[in-house]
Each structure stands twice: as C-alpha cells, then as structure tokens.
C-alpha cells in the first residue's frame, strides 16, 4: 500500500482530539479600539464599493452562457 507508514517505523505521535464546541476559551488577545475602528472603516469601504449582481443580472449571465455554449457546440458539430 503506497503512502502507509508501518507502525514499527513510527516515532512519536499525538492523537488529534476535537475540542468541545460548547466550551468557549478565553480570548488570548483583544483588538485595540483604534485598530478595531480602522478595521470597521476598511470593511465599510470595501463592502460599500462591492457590487452584488441582481436577479436580472444573474439571469442575463446565465442566458448568455447557455447561448454561447449552444453556439460553441453547434459550431463544433
């Protein structure tokens, strides 16, 4: 079997254990107020500049893709 290491060739290993999702660990660091404010400003600028397609845009894109695919198949056939 390729990629399998025999047990005898293994050195030390630590079994992985999934932590509980119920227990919330204490935060190891907190964001400084100024840094948090800068992060919020950047997020609002990025999200404000983002243009999400409308349902009409998605329908138009889908129809264009279908017609281009149909035409490409027709040309090859």
Secondary structure, 3 states (H helix, E strand, C coil): CCCCCCHHHCCCCCCCCCCCCCCCCCCCCCCCHHHHHHHHHHHHHHHHHCCCCCHHHHHHHHHHHHHHHHHHHHHHC
